[in-house]
Amino acid sequence: MSAYLVGHITVRDDQLWQAYVAGVQKSLAPFACKLLFRGRRASVLAGRHPHDLVVVIEFQDQATLETWYASETYQSLIPLRDQAAEVVLISYQA
């Protein structure tokens, strides 16, 4: 069953964010995942949503997603991520 990582993002420092994104791309390489969507919020049609960016990444399954997240490579990027932006990461199964 496929699993999807959805990230809601508000960038605080563009330069640090670009360094983080480059590191994430490298961290994802061994996991045969697929970037499905990266975009900027156009409007909030109902409710409240404070973040202006979103990313959606498809993984083979939830176990693979969690293995990537727990990987040393990704874990080493978390301090940079937290400096660069406010990020909410959510996983979904389909």
N, C-alpha and C positions, 0 to 999 in steps of 0.2 A: 504494500500500500504506500503510495507516494506521500511524502511529507513536505511541507512548505514552511520556509522561514519568512516571516513578514517583519520588516523593520520600519518603525516610524521614527523620524529623525528631525531634530532641529539643530543645525550646525551653529557652533559658537565661534570656531576658528577655521576658516577655509583651508589654510595651509596645512594645519594638523589633520584636518579631515581628509585631504587628498592623500597624505601619507598613510592614514589608516586604511582608506579604500584600496590603495595599492597593496598593502599588507594582507588585507582580506582576500583579494584576488589570488594572491600566492597561496594563502592558507586553504582556499577552496580547491585548488588544482588536483590534489590527490583523491578527491571525493566524487568525481564524475557527476557533479551537480550542474544545474542549468539556471542561469540568470534569466528570469521570465520578464521582469519589469522593474524599471527604475524611473521614478518620475517626481514631479513637483505638484503639490495640491493645487487644484484649480479653484475649488470652492467646497465648503462644508454645507451639505444640503439638509442635514438633520443632526441634531445633537451638537456636541463640542468636540473639537479635535485640534489640539494645540500644535501639532507637528506639521511641517510643510513639505517634507520629503518622505518617500516610501521606496522600499526595495522588496522584491519577492523573489526568492530562490527556491527551486525545486530540488529535492533530494530523493534518492531511491526509496528511502523509508525513514521512519523516526529514529531508528538506531543509528543510521549513518549521520543524520543531522546532529544528534547528540554527541556522537564520536567526534565530528568536526568541531562542535562548540567546545568540547572538553580538551581538544588537542592542544599540545604545548604551543604550537605556532599561533593558534587563535588566542589562547589565553594570554600570551605575551603582548597582544595588541590591545587588551582591555584598558590598561591605563591610558594609552594614547586615545582610544575611543572616548573615554570618559572626560578627557581634557578637551577634545575637539567638539563634542556634541552631546546633546541629551538624546538618548536612544532607548527605545522600547523594542525588544525582540520577542516575538511570539511564534510558536510553532503550531501548525495545523496538520491534520491528517485528512487525506481524501480517499 
